[in-house]
Amino acid sequence: MRLRPWHVLVGILLLTLFTGWVSLPGSVLDLGGFKERFPVRQGLDLQGGLQVVLEARPVAGQELDNDTLEGTRQTLERRVNGLGVSEPLIQTRGNDQIIVELPGVDDPQQAVDILQETALLEIIDPQGQFLPDGLTVRTNLDPAAEDDGAPTAATPLPVGPGASPAVAASPASATPAASPVAGTDADAPADGPVYQTIVSGAQLRNAAPATDRAGSPVVSFQLDGSGAQAMQDFTSRNLGQPMSILLDKQVISTATIQGAIADSGQISGMSPLEVRDLVIQLKAGALNVPLEVVQSRTVGPTLGQDSIDRSLIAGAVGLSIVALFMIFFYRLPGLVSVLALLIYTAIVFAIFKLVPVTLTLAGIAGFILSIGMAVDANVLIFARLKEELRQGRPLSNAIEAGFDHAWPSIRDSNITTMITTFILYLFGNYTGTTIITGFALTLFIGVAVSMFTAIIVTRTFLRLLVDTGFATNRWAFAVGGRRTPIVPTAGAAD
């Protein structure tokens, strides 16, 4: 049973009101902060930000293969997600490079530092020594091998006396104190001792910012089952002896074990910003291979705003030209298609905000192109409608025939375009080319919505013209003189 045009019109109006409201800029008529949760997401070229090209520099004896590079990319992606950057892009390029695009980054240098640092956490047996903060040491754990397997508890070694402020540790948790990392360029001595790693960052279950009893910021971490067991075994055998925490082979804390430590601990002595950065790095894991910045580019927001303004002008001009063309050649049906085109624009832009789609210059170009393509279906339908009217068919029959005969061509042409955009999206995603992916995604959405507006919206409006008897002369449909009437329905023809 076919729905009545008036019922369909109610649905179209409700959809138009909702999408139009979502598409309104800023917080206009915002209810309950809904629109605030779905802002327009702008790409790097529109809102500015940071683009970095990182190149893998494997250490001696380390092999750089596709798996290693992909693992490093995934680690970078987790770190960027921790930064809270909206719609970042992290893609591999070639055999040894990773491209990172971070829109809207306020502090580019801080972002680069977080991306580059390896953040390898280790808790080691210092062999009875109280290692000074900032000292770079050697351990039995290779950074590149951290993800291959966790180290086991070290065999107890002879320990010597030492003096250091003791830090209490309860049987349930550890709270070793740490001083801020002392900056040092000293490399670990090639012939120095190799310390045994008790647990590493690979055995972390979670890390989070917290505060200690004094209200100072700390990094609270939890170990998984194997890490907790290794920690408990070691600390229960070495009560009263020191234990050191390393970050990237650099000592950040040495504390005295005063009780068996189970599955959690804290790292203190840092600023809130340092705590946040360390949490991001620890949760993301250590990099599989060291990275070096080979290219860094900062895009200013001024260029992006200028691009947006020009794109809006281009879109308005394009929409106006299409509207004039349709009205000139198809008259009343053309006017109906322009109204449907405005509804189409509201729906597409609302989808961009709700999905969300990150708009780039190429994406805006795809959207503007889709406006022109949105009337393709109407052109096919109206051309067939004019042929049916010239043959003397009633208006209602001519409208249905126009849609029925044009639908196969509309369907096939739009599906082939959507397949092409899908291939473009996969290609752009594989090569890390945001220009291609942005263009393909916006064009795909535009073509899909255009099928809805052409087949549902335009058809409903034309059916309503028949029901109301508003248009009954051939001139309004561009098929003859003003005085030649059109038979509105088949019943009227009889």
Secondary structure, 3 states (H helix, E strand, C coil): CCCCHHHHHHHHHHHHHHHHHHHCCCCCCCCCCCHHHCCCEECHHHHCEEEEEEEECCCCCCCCCHHHHHHHHHHHHHHHHHHCCCCCEEEEECCCEEEEEEECCCCHHHHHHHHHCCCCEEEEECCCCCCCCCCECEECCCHHHHHHCCCCCCCCCCCCCCCCCCCCCCCCCCCCCCCCCCCCCCCCCCCCCEEEEEEEHHHEEEEEEEECCCCCEEEEEEECHHHHHHHHHHHHHCCCCEEEEEECCEEEEEEECCCCCCCEEEECCCCHHHHHHHHHHHHHCCCCCCEEEEEEEEECHHHHHHHHHHHHHHHHHHHHHHHHHHHHHHCHHHHHHHHHHHHHHHHHHHHHHHCCCEECHHHHHHHHHHHHHHCHHHHHHHHHHHHHHHCCCCHHHHHHHHHHHHHHHHHHHHHHHHHHHHHHHHHHHHHCCHHHHHHHHHHHHHHHHHHHHHHHHHHHHHHHHHHHCCCCEHHHHCCCCCCCECCCCHHHHC
